[in-house]
Amino acid sequence: MQAIAAENNLAETAFIVRDDTDYHIRWFTPTVEVPLCGHATLASAAVVMERLEPGREQVVFHSMSGRLPVIKTLNGYMMDFPARHSTIVKPPPDLIAAIGLTPIEVVADAFNYLVLLEDAELIRKLSPDLNVIATLDRSGVIVTARGDQRYDFISRYFAPAKGIPEDPVTGGAHCALAPYWAQKLGRTEFHAYQASRRGGEIRCRFRGDRVELEGACIFYLEGQVEI
């Protein structure tokens, strides 16, 4: 599986195996296995409901992060993921050096640092030192700010230590972003934007210990791998 993910050279490759009416799922970057991935789960749900079992309206994946239900919605698919709660930390000097900006605050969970910057334009223009980020004691760095245009907040995600210089759209990051912005904005539902070069919109709902993430996907390639 790791070799196939390296050959695909995408942020993550998902592998699913049927188990009665449910499925087991695992995710690999080009270099490591990861405990949670949003867009590859979204794609897997679409494969199950549109190709393997057409007409199916929901599916449950069993993973390193527990039970992950996904249901079909009017505009795509809604995933139910575990929330990642963060605590305020003293900004590591290397993190500040890598970003090249003074953050408003820095929080952390077991997986990532989350850095709050002053405005959305700083997020869009940011060009961090990925070599330094790769040496930090967390596997990735989320940068975020209050949104512009029609978005409640925007973000970007860098994880060079996992073989992902910048992830285009990141479900795991939004498991931390949704509870973080719920505390900041006093709300539980958000229209978010991840400002990578490709970009992506996410509908987020914070539900205590869970985060609901809704998005759409498109089939662009189908084929077979010979091993």
Secondary structure, DSSP 8 states (H G I E B T S, - for coil): -HHHHHHHTSS-EEEEEEETTEEEEEEE-SS-EES--HHHHHHHHHHIIIIISTT--EEEEEETTEEEEEEE-SSSEEEEEE----EE----HHHHHHHTS--SEEEE-SSEEEEE-S-HHHHHH----HHHHTTSSSSEEEEEEE--TT-SEEEEEEEGGGTEEEESS-HHHHHHHHHHHHHHHS-SEEEEEE-SSS-EEEEEEEETTEEEEEE------------
